[in-house]
């Protein structure tokens, strides 16, 4: 899941590049110093798509905790669990089906009145709670890398 880009930074890859669409999450940036705003660039790549959007969170908006809750097989949901970034550029929803966890990733671009907005959605499938624990570790590694850089 964690790979390194050409500049030596870490990227978290979700999905298989050879199997349709995959997502790349970049190293996090804190645009306002010690302010809780924390930005992560999400890039979506595939045979027919290549787009990128900066997602603003407030100290991650509980993303690691969201994946941690999905790793707990004993949790039953009446509604599919969802996570959304504080400025709504990224929304993730999860469903369980036949031992898999299916994640729907929705990315919004909201722009000025003179430009068009767009929305892109893709689905990835992951084998059970083990995959979610790997997500927890991978996203935590991105957050920890940023913490070390700020300290």
Backbone as CSV, one residue per row, in Angstrom:
resi,resn,N_x,N_y,N_z,CA_x,CA_y,CA_z,C_x,C_y,C_z
1,UNK,0.800,-1.199,0.000,0.000,0.000,0.000,0.847,1.269,0.000
2,UNK,1.831,1.392,0.900,2.695,2.577,0.915,3.778,2.385,-0.138
3,UNK,3.883,3.351,-1.029,4.933,3.366,-2.034,5.625,4.723,-1.949
4,UNK,6.737,4.870,-2.650,7.468,6.137,-2.636,7.407,6.772,-4.014
5,UNK,7.209,8.093,-4.026,7.174,8.795,-5.307,8.585,9.172,-5.727
6,UNK,8.710,9.781,-6.891,10.026,10.126,-7.446,10.776,11.122,-6.572
7,UNK,10.063,11.921,-5.774,10.718,12.907,-4.909,11.043,12.360,-3.537
8,UNK,10.760,11.071,-3.300,11.073,10.461,-2.017,9.954,10.530,-0.996
9,UNK,8.833,11.153,-1.358,7.697,11.211,-0.446,6.913,9.908,-0.463
10,UNK,6.065,9.746,0.531,5.246,8.549,0.601,3.910,8.764,-0.100
11,UNK,3.443,7.715,-0.747,2.110,7.672,-1.330,1.415,6.434,-0.800
12,UNK,0.144,6.558,-0.542,-0.646,5.398,-0.159,-1.500,5.042,-1.359
13,UNK,-1.341,3.813,-1.862,-2.100,3.372,-3.032,-3.253,2.481,-2.582
14,UNK,-4.443,2.796,-3.055,-5.632,1.994,-2.795,-6.093,1.445,-4.131
15,UNK,-6.176,0.148,-4.233,-6.567,-0.488,-5.479,-5.344,-0.936,-6.255
16,UNK,-5.578,-1.741,-7.255,-4.521,-2.327,-8.062,-4.413,-1.572,-9.382
17,UNK,-3.225,-1.002,-9.689,-3.086,-0.242,-10.933,-3.418,-1.051,-12.182
18,UNK,-3.255,-2.357,-12.141,-3.554,-3.186,-13.299,-5.009,-3.594,-13.393
19,UNK,-5.806,-3.252,-12.409,-7.205,-3.674,-12.365,-8.129,-2.462,-12.247
20,UNK,-8.278,-1.720,-13.289,-9.200,-0.585,-13.273,-8.602,0.640,-12.609
21,UNK,-9.395,1.287,-11.779,-9.028,2.553,-11.158,-8.332,2.313,-9.821
22,UNK,-7.315,3.127,-9.545,-6.706,3.114,-8.218,-6.551,4.551,-7.742
23,UNK,-6.419,4.711,-6.423,-6.286,6.029,-5.804,-4.911,6.137,-5.176
24,UNK,-4.343,7.327,-5.228,-3.059,7.619,-4.592,-3.257,8.779,-3.630
25,UNK,-2.919,8.561,-2.369,-2.991,9.604,-1.351,-1.574,10.069,-1.072
26,UNK,-1.338,11.375,-1.167,0.006,11.915,-0.985,0.290,12.219,0.477
27,UNK,1.550,12.521,0.743,1.951,12.974,2.064,1.143,14.207,2.431
28,UNK,0.744,14.290,3.674,-0.111,15.379,4.127,0.674,16.678,4.280
29,UNK,-0.026,17.785,4.084,0.554,19.119,4.235,-0.277,19.916,5.231
30,UNK,0.391,20.697,6.047,-0.288,21.592,6.976,-0.113,23.011,6.432
31,UNK,-1.124,23.543,5.710,-0.944,24.810,4.998,-0.820,26.033,5.898
32,UNK,-1.281,25.956,7.126,-1.289,27.126,8.008,-0.497,26.894,9.286
33,UNK,0.633,26.232,9.177,1.481,26.004,10.343,0.834,25.080,11.355
34,UNK,0.612,25.567,12.573,0.056,24.738,13.641,-1.469,24.650,13.615
35,UNK,-2.105,25.311,12.674,-3.556,25.249,12.535,-3.973,23.797,12.271
36,UNK,-5.169,23.380,12.708,-5.577,21.983,12.497,-5.862,21.605,11.046
37,UNK,-5.894,22.569,10.125,-6.119,22.233,8.714,-4.995,21.325,8.236
38,UNK,-5.390,20.217,7.632,-4.434,19.228,7.144,-4.905,18.794,5.759
39,UNK,-4.068,19.028,4.746,-4.442,18.753,3.358,-3.783,17.472,2.866
40,UNK,-4.530,16.737,2.070,-3.989,15.549,1.420,-4.466,15.572,-0.025
41,UNK,-3.555,15.342,-0.942,-3.928,15.283,-2.345,-4.307,13.852,-2.681
42,UNK,-5.466,13.707,-3.316,-5.948,12.404,-3.757,-5.914,12.406,-5.275
43,UNK,-5.219,11.439,-5.827,-5.153,11.303,-7.283,-5.840,10.002,-7.663
44,UNK,-6.682,10.058,-8.676,-7.394,8.888,-9.182,-6.847,8.604,-10.570
45,UNK,-6.388,7.361,-10.768,-5.794,6.995,-12.060,-6.429,5.719,-12.571
46,UNK,-6.577,5.661,-13.863,-7.089,4.465,-14.529,-6.941,4.643,-16.024
47,UNK,-7.419,3.671,-16.762,-7.296,3.722,-18.219,-8.001,4.941,-18.806
48,UNK,-9.125,5.356,-18.206,-9.914,6.439,-18.772,-10.039,7.636,-17.848
49,UNK,-9.272,7.643,-16.769,-9.372,8.754,-15.820,-7.998,9.047,-15.220
50,UNK,-7.726,10.324,-15.038,-6.538,10.778,-14.318,-6.896,12.149,-13.761
51,UNK,-7.272,12.174,-12.497,-7.671,13.432,-11.883,-7.055,13.534,-10.496
52,UNK,-7.000,14.757,-10.015,-6.381,15.016,-8.726,-7.173,16.096,-8.008
53,UNK,-7.313,15.947,-6.698,-8.027,16.941,-5.902,-7.383,17.034,-4.518
54,UNK,-7.240,18.266,-4.037,-6.751,18.490,-2.678,-7.949,18.366,-1.737
55,UNK,-7.775,17.545,-0.703,-8.819,17.324,0.282,-8.372,17.952,1.589
56,UNK,-9.163,18.875,2.092,-8.847,19.533,3.363,-9.563,18.807,4.496
57,UNK,-8.795,18.487,5.539,-9.362,17.887,6.746,-8.975,18.741,7.938
58,UNK,-9.598,18.506,9.041,-9.180,19.078,10.322,-8.531,17.955,11.101
59,UNK,-7.203,17.940,11.092,-6.414,16.873,11.723,-6.874,15.485,11.306
60,UNK,-7.268,15.341,10.051,-7.633,14.034,9.519,-9.110,13.698,9.609
61,UNK,-9.882,14.493,10.339,-11.334,14.278,10.452,-11.710,12.861,10.880
62,UNK,-10.822,12.171,11.581,-11.147,10.826,12.071,-11.051,9.739,11.009
63,UNK,-10.265,9.965,9.961,-10.140,8.977,8.886,-9.555,7.660,9.387
64,UNK,-8.504,7.729,10.194,-7.892,6.516,10.738,-8.909,5.767,11.599
65,UNK,-9.658,6.490,12.405,-10.666,5.867,13.271,-11.788,5.233,12.439
66,UNK,-12.133,5.857,11.307,-13.151,5.290,10.422,-12.719,3.905,9.950
67,UNK,-11.480,3.798,9.440,-11.000,2.496,8.974,-10.848,1.521,10.130
68,UNK,-10.481,2.019,11.296,-10.379,1.164,12.480,-11.737,0.556,12.826
69,UNK,-12.805,1.340,12.710,-14.138,0.808,13.004,-14.540,-0.265,11.993
70,UNK,-14.084,-0.142,10.749,-14.387,-1.158,9.739,-13.613,-2.447,9.976
71,UNK,-12.482,-2.341,10.669,-11.667,-3.522,10.960,-12.274,-4.379,12.062
72,UNK,-13.258,-3.860,12.768,-13.908,-4.586,13.853,-15.116,-5.337,13.296
73,UNK,-14.951,-6.646,13.086,-16.018,-7.463,12.485,-17.237,-7.571,13.386
74,UNK,-17.072,-7.336,14.677,-18.202,-7.491,15.594,-19.163,-6.309,15.541
75,UNK,-18.753,-5.218,14.909,-19.616,-4.045,14.803,-20.639,-4.298,13.696
76,UNK,-21.905,-4.187,14.042,-22.944,-4.311,13.019,-23.571,-2.942,12.813
77,UNK,-23.783,-2.606,11.562,-24.323,-1.291,11.228,-25.719,-1.439,10.663
78,UNK,-26.616,-0.583,11.107,-27.927,-0.539,10.476,-27.845,0.309,9.201
79,UNK,-26.987,1.300,9.206,-26.724,2.144,8.044,-25.270,1.918,7.618
80,UNK,-24.974,1.953,6.335,-23.578,1.825,5.914,-22.741,2.953,6.531
81,UNK,-21.605,2.619,7.121,-20.768,3.671,7.705,-20.178,4.563,6.622
82,UNK,-20.084,5.845,6.930,-19.512,6.795,5.980,-18.529,7.716,6.695
83,UNK,-17.612,8.238,5.919,-16.661,9.251,6.392,-16.682,10.358,5.353
84,UNK,-16.534,11.588,5.827,-16.500,12.720,4.906,-15.505,13.749,5.412
85,UNK,-14.721,14.300,4.506,-13.778,15.346,4.887,-14.539,16.603,5.284
86,UNK,-13.900,17.453,6.074,-14.579,18.627,6.637,-15.095,19.597,5.576
87,UNK,-14.436,19.675,4.428,-14.917,20.558,3.358,-15.583,19.774,2.229
88,UNK,-15.907,18.522,2.506,-16.722,17.651,1.650,-16.121,17.319,0.287
89,UNK,-14.792,17.381,0.136,-14.202,17.002,-1.145,-14.116,15.488,-1.303
90,UNK,-14.092,14.755,-0.184,-13.976,13.297,-0.238,-14.986,12.673,0.705
91,UNK,-15.684,11.674,0.189,-16.636,10.915,0.999,-16.386,9.441,0.727
92,UNK,-16.333,8.658,1.806,-16.112,7.218,1.696,-17.266,6.522,2.406
93,UNK,-17.892,5.570,1.732,-18.908,4.750,2.390,-18.506,3.290,2.252
94,UNK,-18.963,2.485,3.203,-18.554,1.080,3.255,-19.768,0.173,3.364
95,UNK,-19.658,-0.982,2.732,-20.661,-2.032,2.855,-19.938,-3.357,2.980
96,UNK,-20.519,-4.266,3.742,-19.977,-5.623,3.870,-20.791,-6.555,2.984
97,UNK,-20.071,-7.424,2.262,-20.739,-8.372,1.383,-19.860,-9.604,1.202
98,UNK,-20.357,-10.756,1.622,-19.657,-12.038,1.435,-18.202,-11.999,1.886
99,UNK,-17.952,-11.461,3.071,-16.600,-11.421,3.617,-15.733,-10.301,3.077
100,UNK,-16.272,-9.499,2.188,-15.529,-8.362,1.625,-16.082,-7.058,2.181
101,UNK,-15.238,-6.060,2.172,-15.674,-4.708,2.491,-15.539,-3.902,1.205
102,UNK,-16.661,-3.369,0.770,-16.710,-2.614,-0.478,-16.743,-1.134,-0.120
103,UNK,-15.744,-0.410,-0.598,-15.640,1.021,-0.327,-16.019,1.817,-1.570
104,UNK,-16.888,2.792,-1.386,-17.244,3.725,-2.454,-16.570,5.049,-2.136
105,UNK,-15.751,5.518,-3.053,-14.977,6.747,-2.904,-15.590,7.809,-3.805
106,UNK,-16.071,8.893,-3.226,-16.636,9.987,-4.001,-15.787,11.238,-3.828
107,UNK,-15.382,11.835,-4.936,-14.526,13.025,-4.902,-15.254,14.168,-5.616
108,UNK,-15.358,15.295,-4.921,-16.013,16.499,-5.449,-14.977,17.566,-5.750
109,UNK,-15.204,18.306,-6.799,-14.455,19.538,-7.028,-15.469,20.652,-7.089
110,UNK,-15.402,21.516,-6.114,-16.259,22.709,-6.110,-15.378,23.882,-6.507
111,UNK,-15.826,24.632,-7.464,-15.008,25.722,-7.992,-15.825,27.007,-8.016
112,UNK,-15.227,28.048,-8.511,-15.903,29.345,-8.553,-17.098,29.295,-9.492
113,UNK,-17.918,30.321,-9.414,-19.124,30.372,-10.242,-18.818,30.351,-11.734
114,UNK,-17.649,30.815,-12.118,-17.315,30.866,-13.540,-16.805,29.522,-14.073
115,UNK,-16.554,28.562,-13.194,-16.060,27.253,-13.613,-17.084,26.184,-13.289
116,UNK,-16.886,25.024,-13.863,-17.791,23.902,-13.620,-17.319,23.088,-12.421
117,UNK,-18.267,22.536,-11.694,-17.959,21.586,-10.629,-18.047,20.177,-11.218
118,UNK,-17.386,19.211,-10.596,-17.494,17.840,-11.047,-17.492,16.905,-9.859
119,UNK,-17.935,15.687,-10.096,-17.979,14.639,-9.084,-17.525,13.352,-9.748
120,UNK,-16.675,12.605,-9.053,-16.219,11.314,-9.553,-16.402,10.295,-8.444
121,UNK,-16.845,9.106,-8.809,-17.050,8.046,-7.832,-16.486,6.745,-8.373
122,UNK,-15.834,5.989,-7.503,-15.333,4.671,-7.868,-15.497,3.745,-6.674
123,UNK,-15.390,2.462,-6.925,-15.587,1.446,-5.894,-14.356,0.554,-5.853
124,UNK,-13.916,0.223,-4.637,-12.856,-0.764,-4.453,-13.377,-1.836,-3.505
125,UNK,-12.911,-3.051,-3.688,-13.326,-4.173,-2.851,-12.110,-4.719,-2.118
126,UNK,-12.298,-5.015,-0.828,-11.193,-5.447,0.025,-11.623,-6.656,0.843
127,UNK,-10.729,-7.613,0.973,-11.046,-8.848,1.659,-11.009,-8.654,3.168
128,UNK,-12.145,-8.377,3.734,-12.372,-8.397,5.169,-11.618,-7.394,6.021
129,UNK,-11.646,-7.704,7.294,-11.133,-6.806,8.321,-9.613,-6.647,8.257
130,UNK,-8.921,-7.669,7.784,-7.457,-7.574,7.677,-7.065,-6.409,6.762
131,UNK,-7.759,-6.265,5.649,-7.477,-5.167,4.719,-7.719,-3.824,5.392
132,UNK,-8.749,-3.729,6.231,-9.034,-2.469,6.916,-7.947,-2.167,7.947
133,UNK,-7.429,-3.195,8.616,-6.310,-2.965,9.552,-5.084,-2.457,8.801
134,UNK,-4.876,-2.955,7.574,-3.768,-2.455,6.744,-3.999,-0.985,6.385
135,UNK,-5.251,-0.610,6.108,-5.580,0.791,5.847,-5.249,1.640,7.070
136,UNK,-5.632,1.157,8.243,-5.355,1.896,9.480,-3.866,2.148,9.596
137,UNK,-3.051,1.113,9.405,-1.603,1.259,9.518,-1.053,2.198,8.449
138,UNK,-1.551,2.076,7.224,-1.031,2.896,6.123,-1.392,4.367,6.305
139,UNK,-2.653,4.653,6.637,-3.037,6.046,6.845,-2.347,6.614,8.077
140,UNK,-2.188,5.794,9.115,-1.482,6.266,10.302,-0.032,6.610,9.961
141,UNK,0.580,5.822,9.082,1.953,6.109,8.649,2.029,7.468,7.943
142,UNK,1.036,7.785,7.102,1.017,9.106,6.456,0.869,10.212,7.490
143,UNK,-0.036,10.014,8.453,-0.243,11.022,9.492,1.008,11.145,10.370
144,UNK,1.644,10.023,10.694,2.856,10.064,11.528,3.998,10.760,10.805
145,UNK,4.130,10.521,9.506,5.190,11.181,8.728,5.018,12.686,8.801
146,UNK,3.763,13.152,8.713,3.513,14.592,8.776,3.817,15.124,10.171
147,UNK,3.463,14.357,11.201,3.734,14.792,12.576,5.220,14.962,12.816
148,UNK,6.019,14.018,12.281,7.469,14.098,12.440,8.040,15.318,11.712
149,UNK,7.479,15.611,10.531,7.970,16.757,9.761,7.651,18.076,10.439
150,UNK,6.516,18.154,11.147,6.113,19.389,11.827,6.902,19.591,13.110
151,UNK,7.231,18.502,13.796,7.914,18.601,15.095,9.302,19.174,14.990
